Amino acid sequence: MRPDLSRVPGVLGEIARRRALEVAPYPLPEPPAVPSFAQALALPGLSLIAEVKRQSPSEGLIREVDPVEAALAYERGGARALSVLTEPHHFGGSLEDLKRVRQAVGLPLLRKDFVVDPFMLEEARAFGASAVLLIVALLGEMTGAYLERARALGLEALVEVHAEEELELALESGAEILGINNRDLVSLRVDLATAPRLGRLARERGFGGLLVAESGYARREDLEGLHGLFDAVLVGTSLMRKPDLAEAVRELVG
């Protein structure tokens, strides 16, 4: 049950095809108990998903950091959930990072990766994720099947879109947590108008689940247009560039 990745252009396609080649099922540890990702995002106000992120294709090296130290600082600062990169080549992450962070903090964790094989869902659950990222630009018509499989494993899913046609697929799939990425994953350009536009459209189409805005947020002022429409915001690069991660969280959403 794999999507056709030959149709995916740009950097997104390159990363996804490499990840697909690396999937090789192996015995997994017993999954730990995990807190609810959705419940954390549904708390009053705008919830912050703070991201543990060493590097990215658009920024290069961001920060050399121990993921556990970063996670603990984010937790102290008041983040309600954490996103942990597990893609090794372009983001410098690993499943070991996810495992170590799960053992260190009590917050729900999102496995941030390019899921292109059902076994990656099993890995996410076994290594302590509460939720997994499902990118509609990668999965296309298979988004619903991956979402169903994630739920069967006890995982929640952040179903990510960037364009109106992807939004339609996400809604048809039965997504309950909808992520709207301001970044075009093919060109890597960011437009902060994308999330509010598609968020309003999702509500107009009757979406009653949780809305998450992603990418490009650096200051408290950037979040003003999200209040009352979005339930959460995912922030990585701008936080990781700050010397005091806990204080960075407080300054952004405190």
C-alpha positions as CSV (number, residue, x, y, z in Angstrom):
1,M,0.0,0.0,0.0
2,R,2.3,2.7,-1.3
3,P,1.5,5.9,-3.1
4,D,2.9,6.6,-6.6
5,L,5.8,8.8,-5.8
6,S,6.9,9.2,-9.4
7,R,4.2,11.9,-9.7
8,V,5.5,14.0,-6.8
9,P,7.8,16.9,-8.1
10,G,10.7,18.9,-6.5
11,V,12.3,18.4,-3.1
12,L,9.2,16.7,-1.7
13,G,9.4,14.0,-4.3
14,E,13.1,13.6,-3.9
15,I,12.9,13.1,-0.1
16,A,9.9,10.8,-0.2
17,R,11.4,8.5,-2.8
18,R,14.5,8.2,-0.8
19,R,12.5,7.4,2.3
20,A,10.6,4.7,0.5
21,L,13.8,3.0,-0.5
22,E,14.9,2.8,3.1
23,V,11.8,1.1,4.6
24,A,12.6,-2.4,5.6
25,P,10.3,-4.0,8.2
26,Y,12.0,-5.3,11.4
27,P,10.8,-6.4,14.9
28,L,9.5,-3.4,16.8
29,P,9.4,-2.8,20.6
30,E,6.1,-2.9,22.5
31,P,4.4,0.5,22.1
32,P,4.4,2.7,25.2
33,A,1.3,4.4,26.6
34,V,1.0,7.9,25.1
35,P,-1.0,11.1,25.8
36,S,-3.6,12.4,23.3
37,F,-2.4,14.8,20.7
38,A,-5.9,16.0,19.9
39,Q,-6.8,16.7,23.5
40,A,-3.6,18.9,23.9
41,L,-4.5,20.9,20.8
42,A,-8.1,21.3,21.9
43,L,-7.2,23.2,25.1
44,P,-8.4,26.8,25.3
45,G,-6.5,29.3,23.3
46,L,-3.9,28.7,20.5
47,S,-1.9,25.6,21.4
48,L,1.8,25.5,20.4
49,I,3.3,22.4,18.8
50,A,7.0,23.1,19.2
51,E,9.4,21.4,16.8
52,V,12.7,19.7,17.6
53,K,14.6,20.4,14.3
54,R,18.3,20.5,13.6
55,Q,18.2,21.4,9.9
56,S,16.0,21.6,6.9
57,P,16.2,21.8,3.0
58,S,15.2,25.4,3.0
59,E,17.4,26.6,5.9
60,G,20.4,24.2,6.0
61,L,21.8,23.7,9.5
62,I,19.7,25.4,12.1
63,R,21.1,24.2,15.3
64,E,23.1,21.4,16.8
65,V,21.0,20.3,19.7
66,D,20.3,17.4,22.0
67,P,16.6,16.7,21.2
68,V,15.9,15.8,24.8
69,E,17.3,19.1,26.1
70,A,15.2,20.9,23.5
71,A,12.1,19.0,24.4
72,L,12.5,19.6,28.1
73,A,13.0,23.3,27.4
74,Y,9.9,23.5,25.2
75,E,7.9,21.7,27.9
76,R,9.1,24.2,30.6
77,G,8.1,27.1,28.3
78,G,4.5,25.9,28.0
79,A,4.4,24.0,24.6
80,R,1.3,21.7,24.6
81,A,2.8,19.2,22.1
82,L,6.1,18.5,20.4
83,S,7.0,17.7,16.8
84,V,10.1,15.5,16.5
85,L,11.8,15.1,13.1
86,T,12.8,11.6,12.3
87,E,14.0,12.1,8.6
88,P,17.8,11.8,8.7
89,H,19.1,13.1,5.4
90,H,17.6,16.6,5.1
91,F,16.4,17.2,8.6
92,G,19.1,15.4,10.8
93,G,16.5,13.5,12.8
94,S,16.0,9.8,13.8
95,L,13.7,7.4,15.4
96,E,16.1,7.3,18.3
97,D,15.4,11.0,18.9
98,L,11.7,10.2,19.1
99,K,12.3,7.4,21.5
100,R,14.5,9.5,23.8
101,V,12.1,12.4,23.8
102,R,9.2,10.1,24.6
103,Q,11.1,8.8,27.6
104,A,11.9,12.4,28.8
105,V,8.7,14.4,28.5
106,G,5.0,14.0,29.2
107,L,3.7,15.9,26.2
108,P,2.2,14.2,23.1
109,L,4.6,13.8,20.3
110,L,4.1,14.1,16.5
111,R,6.4,12.0,14.4
112,K,7.4,14.4,11.7
113,D,8.5,12.5,8.6
114,F,7.5,11.7,5.0
115,V,5.3,8.7,5.5
116,V,5.2,6.7,2.3
117,D,4.8,3.1,3.7
118,P,2.4,1.6,6.3
119,F,5.3,0.2,8.3
120,M,6.3,3.8,9.1
121,L,3.1,4.1,11.0
122,E,4.0,1.0,13.1
123,E,7.4,2.6,13.8
124,A,5.8,5.8,14.9
125,R,3.6,4.0,17.4
126,A,6.3,1.7,18.7
127,F,8.8,4.6,19.3
128,G,6.3,6.7,21.3
129,A,4.5,9.0,18.9
130,S,0.9,10.0,19.7
131,A,0.4,11.2,16.2
132,V,1.9,10.9,12.7
133,L,2.1,13.4,9.8
134,L,0.2,12.4,6.6
135,I,1.0,14.7,3.7
136,V,-1.8,14.7,1.1
137,A,0.7,15.9,-1.6
138,L,2.4,12.5,-1.1
139,L,-0.4,10.2,-0.4
140,G,-3.1,11.5,-2.7
141,E,-6.1,9.3,-3.0
142,M,-4.5,6.9,-0.5
143,T,-4.7,9.4,2.4
144,G,-7.9,7.8,3.7
145,A,-6.4,4.3,3.8
146,Y,-3.3,5.6,5.7
147,L,-5.5,7.5,8.1
148,E,-7.6,4.3,8.7
149,R,-4.4,2.3,9.3
150,A,-3.0,4.9,11.7
151,R,-6.2,4.9,13.8
152,A,-6.1,1.0,13.9
153,L,-2.7,1.3,15.4
154,G,-3.9,3.8,18.1
155,L,-2.3,6.8,16.3
156,E,-3.8,10.2,15.7
157,A,-2.9,11.9,12.4
158,L,-2.1,15.4,11.4
159,V,-3.3,15.4,7.8
160,E,-1.4,18.2,5.9
161,V,-2.5,20.2,2.9
162,H,-1.2,23.2,1.0
163,A,-3.7,23.7,-1.8
164,E,-7.5,23.6,-2.3
165,E,-7.5,20.3,-4.1
166,E,-5.5,18.7,-1.3
167,L,-8.0,20.1,1.2
168,E,-10.8,18.4,-0.6
169,L,-9.0,15.1,-0.4
170,A,-8.3,15.6,3.3
171,L,-11.9,16.3,4.0
172,E,-13.0,13.3,2.0
173,S,-10.6,11.1,3.9
174,G,-12.3,11.9,7.2
175,A,-9.4,13.9,8.7
176,E,-10.0,15.1,12.2
177,I,-6.8,17.1,12.6
178,L,-6.1,19.3,9.6
179,G,-2.7,20.9,9.1
180,I,-2.4,23.7,6.7
181,N,1.2,24.3,5.6
182,N,2.1,27.8,4.4
183,R,5.2,26.3,2.8
184,D,4.9,24.9,-0.7
185,L,6.9,21.7,-0.3
186,V,7.9,21.7,-4.0
187,S,9.3,25.2,-4.3
188,L,9.8,25.7,-0.5
189,R,8.3,29.2,-0.7
190,V,6.3,30.4,2.2
191,D,3.1,32.5,2.1
192,L,1.5,33.2,5.5
193,A,-1.8,34.0,3.7
194,T,-2.3,30.3,2.9
195,A,-3.3,28.9,6.3
196,P,-6.0,31.5,7.0
197,R,-7.4,31.2,3.5
198,L,-7.6,27.4,3.5
199,G,-8.6,27.4,7.1
200,R,-11.7,29.5,6.4
201,L,-12.5,27.4,3.4
202,A,-12.3,24.2,5.5
203,R,-14.8,25.7,8.0
204,E,-17.1,26.8,5.2
205,R,-17.0,23.2,3.9
206,G,-18.2,22.0,7.3
207,F,-14.9,20.8,8.9
208,G,-15.5,20.7,12.6
209,G,-12.2,19.2,13.7
210,L,-8.9,20.7,14.8
211,L,-7.1,23.2,12.6
212,V,-3.3,23.6,12.8
213,A,-1.3,26.3,11.0
214,E,2.2,25.4,9.9
215,S,5.4,27.1,8.7
216,G,6.8,30.6,8.7
217,Y,5.8,31.9,12.1
218,A,8.4,33.8,14.1
219,R,6.7,36.5,16.1
220,R,3.6,36.8,18.3
221,E,2.3,39.3,15.8
222,D,2.4,36.6,13.1
223,L,-0.2,34.6,15.0
224,E,-2.8,37.3,15.3
225,G,-4.8,36.1,12.3
226,L,-5.0,32.6,13.6
227,H,-6.9,33.3,16.8
228,G,-10.5,32.2,16.7
229,L,-10.0,30.2,13.5
230,F,-7.1,27.8,14.4
231,D,-6.7,25.6,17.4
232,A,-2.9,25.2,17.2
233,V,0.3,26.4,15.4
234,L,3.4,24.4,14.6
235,V,6.7,26.3,14.9
236,G,10.2,25.0,14.5
237,T,12.9,27.0,12.9
238,S,12.2,30.4,14.6
239,L,12.2,28.7,18.0
240,M,15.3,26.7,17.4
241,R,17.2,29.8,16.5
242,K,16.6,31.4,19.9
243,P,19.3,30.8,22.6
244,D,16.7,30.1,25.3
245,L,14.1,27.7,24.0
246,A,11.8,27.9,27.0
247,E,11.8,31.7,26.9
248,A,11.2,31.6,23.1
249,V,8.0,29.6,23.7
250,R,6.8,32.0,26.3
251,E,7.5,35.0,24.1
252,L,5.6,33.5,21.2
253,V,2.4,32.2,22.9
254,G,2.9,33.0,26.6
